[in-house]
Amino acid sequence: MIGVVSFPGSNGDRDAVYALQTDVGVPSRLIDHRETELAGIDALVLPGGFSFGDALRCGAIARFAPVMEPLRAFAARGGPILGICNGFQILTEAHILPGALRRNRTLRFHSHWTHIRLECNETAWTTGLAAGQVLRLPVAHGAGAYFAPEDELDRLEEGSQVIARYSDSSGNISQEFNPNGSCRAIAGIANATRTVIGLMPHPERATDPLIGGDDGLLLLRALLTMTSVAA
């Protein structure tokens, strides 16, 4: 069973459940932010949206939700977690992932399709894909610029914790294709064990050609090669 955590203001929670159940074909359910037990959960998704209205900072209030305590324990046991957009912000606010997400360089909300180049395929959510593979996914964020001090960025690079960078369709990296201004064009990172992933683009919104593309399925299905998901 894959649990999708729903906070007040989440708007990608049902998208994620639908994508997992219908397009990937695995059992999943919504987990209310007030729940304190995660029994029977094989993997977790923290979806996009505006948890608690993005008050104070994106994810700053959600980090104190009751569900975050068992989520921390789940992460400590090596449970696979995918934080998408606001979910990524929550994971950094909770210090489960390093760094922070700042306002886009343009100071505008970005809602468009983009390309990312995968940098590491040794994670629960990218296994079976190729390093250097380019995916086309949508973004929808106002605070998507990843930031960390240079020494932290160096540690992420050395630990193969940079999972994806913004690129063009051929995988070339430049500021032209990094409109939110992320440090080193980072679109996604992982924790030290590479079981917890934060990703700004939305794979759950790219699971069918009818809605613009299905590259997101490659990420969501990758979990099944590493983790058994029971009903």
C-alpha positions in Angstrom: 0.0 0.0 0.0 1.3 3.4 -0.9 0.1 6.2 1.3 -0.4 9.8 0.0 -0.4 12.3 2.8 -3.1 14.9 2.6 -2.7 18.3 4.3 -5.2 21.2 4.4 -4.5 22.9 1.1 -3.0 19.9 -0.7 -4.2 19.8 -4.3 -2.1 17.0 -5.8 -3.1 14.4 -3.3 -6.0 12.9 -5.3 -3.9 13.3 -8.5 -1.3 11.1 -6.9 -3.8 8.5 -5.7 -5.4 8.3 -9.1 -2.1 8.0 -10.9 -0.9 5.3 -8.6 -4.2 3.3 -8.6 -5.2 3.7 -12.2 -2.1 4.3 -14.2 0.5 2.4 -12.2 -1.9 -0.2 -10.9 -0.9 -0.3 -7.2 -3.1 0.1 -4.1 -2.9 3.5 -2.5 -4.9 5.6 -0.1 -5.0 9.1 1.3 -3.5 9.6 4.8 -4.9 12.4 6.8 -2.3 14.8 8.3 -3.7 14.0 11.7 -3.0 10.3 11.6 -0.3 8.9 13.9 0.0 5.4 12.6 1.4 4.2 9.3 0.9 0.5 9.7 0.7 -1.4 6.4 2.3 1.4 4.4 5.1 0.3 2.0 5.9 3.8 0.6 4.8 7.4 1.1 4.1 10.3 -1.2 3.9 13.9 0.0 2.0 15.7 -2.8 2.0 19.1 -4.2 -0.3 22.0 -3.3 -0.4 24.7 -0.7 -0.3 23.0 2.7 -1.9 25.3 5.3 -2.1 28.0 2.7 1.7 28.4 2.5 1.4 30.5 5.6 4.7 31.6 7.1 6.7 29.7 4.4 5.8 26.8 2.1 5.7 23.7 4.3 6.6 25.5 7.5 3.4 24.6 9.3 2.9 21.2 7.7 6.2 20.0 9.3 4.4 20.1 12.7 1.5 18.0 11.6 0.9 14.8 13.7 1.7 12.6 10.7 5.2 13.9 10.5 6.3 12.0 13.6 5.6 8.5 12.2 6.8 9.7 8.8 10.2 10.5 10.4 10.3 7.0 11.9 9.3 5.6 8.5 12.2 7.5 6.9 14.6 6.4 9.6 13.7 2.7 8.8 14.6 3.2 5.2 11.0 3.5 3.9 10.8 5.1 0.4 9.3 8.6 0.4 8.7 10.9 -2.5 8.0 14.6 -1.8 6.6 16.3 -4.9 6.7 20.2 -5.1 5.1 21.2 -1.8 6.0 17.8 -0.5 9.7 18.6 -1.3 9.3 21.9 0.6 7.8 20.1 3.6 10.7 17.6 3.7 13.3 20.4 3.7 11.3 22.4 6.4 11.3 19.2 8.5 15.1 18.8 7.9 14.5 15.3 6.5 16.2 16.7 3.4 18.9 19.3 3.4 18.6 22.8 1.9 15.6 25.0 1.3 13.2 26.0 -1.5 13.1 29.8 -2.2 11.0 32.1 -4.3 11.5 31.6 -8.1 14.1 33.9 -9.6 11.4 35.5 -11.7 9.2 36.2 -8.6 6.4 34.6 -10.6 4.4 31.4 -10.3 5.7 28.9 -12.9 3.2 26.5 -14.5 4.6 24.9 -17.6 6.2 21.7 -18.9 9.9 21.4 -18.5 12.7 18.8 -19.0 14.9 17.3 -16.3 18.0 15.2 -16.7 18.3 12.3 -14.3 21.7 12.3 -12.4 21.3 9.3 -10.2 19.4 6.0 -10.8 20.3 4.4 -7.5 17.2 5.4 -5.6 13.9 3.8 -4.8 12.2 6.2 -7.3 14.7 6.1 -10.2 16.1 2.6 -10.2 15.9 1.0 -13.7 16.2 4.4 -15.4 19.4 5.6 -17.0 21.7 8.3 -15.6 21.5 11.1 -18.1 18.0 10.1 -19.2 15.8 13.2 -20.0 12.2 13.3 -18.8 9.5 15.8 -19.7 7.3 16.8 -16.7 5.1 19.7 -15.7 6.0 22.2 -12.9 3.7 24.3 -10.8 5.4 26.3 -8.1 6.1 29.8 -6.8 9.0 28.7 -4.5 10.9 26.1 -6.5 14.4 27.5 -6.4 16.6 24.9 -4.5 19.2 26.5 -2.3 21.9 25.2 -0.1 25.3 26.5 0.9 28.2 25.6 -1.4 29.7 23.1 1.1 26.3 21.4 1.4 25.9 21.4 -2.4 29.4 19.8 -2.7 28.4 17.1 -0.2 25.2 16.4 -2.2 27.3 16.0 -5.3 29.8 13.8 -3.7 27.1 11.5 -2.2 25.3 11.2 -5.5 22.3 12.9 -3.8 21.5 15.2 -6.7 18.8 13.2 -8.4 17.8 15.6 -11.3 18.6 18.9 -12.9 16.6 21.2 -15.2 17.8 20.9 -18.8 16.8 21.2 -22.4 15.2 18.3 -24.3 18.7 17.0 -25.1 19.9 17.1 -21.5 22.0 20.2 -21.8 22.3 22.3 -18.6 22.2 26.1 -18.7 20.5 29.0 -16.9 18.2 29.4 -19.9 16.5 26.2 -18.9 16.6 26.9 -15.1 14.0 29.7 -14.9 13.4 29.3 -11.1 17.1 29.9 -10.4 17.8 26.6 -8.5 21.4 26.3 -7.4 23.3 24.1 -9.9 20.0 23.7 -11.8 18.9 21.2 -9.2 15.3 19.8 -9.6 15.5 17.0 -7.1 17.7 15.6 -4.3 17.8 12.6 -2.0 18.8 11.9 1.6 22.1 10.2 2.3 20.6 6.7 1.9 18.8 7.8 -1.3 15.4 6.5 0.0 13.8 9.9 0.5 13.4 12.0 -2.6 12.3 15.6 -3.1 11.3 16.6 -6.7 9.8 19.9 -7.8 8.3 18.7 -11.1 5.1 16.6 -10.9 5.4 13.0 -12.2 1.8 12.3 -11.0 0.5 14.8 -13.6 2.4 13.2 -16.5 1.0 9.6 -16.6 -1.1 9.7 -19.8 -0.4 11.1 -23.3 -3.9 12.5 -23.2 -2.9 15.0 -20.5 0.4 16.0 -22.2 2.8 13.2 -21.6 3.5 10.0 -19.6 7.2 10.3 -18.5 6.0 10.5 -14.9 5.1 6.8 -15.1 8.8 6.0 -15.4 9.4 7.4 -11.9 6.3 6.1 -10.2 6.8 2.6 -11.6 10.5 2.5 -10.7 9.5 2.0 -7.1 8.0 -1.4 -7.9 11.4 -2.8 -8.9 12.8 -2.1 -5.5 9.8 -2.3 -3.1 7.0 -4.8 -2.8 3.6 -3.0 -2.6 1.0 -5.0 -0.9 -2.8 -4.4 -0.9 
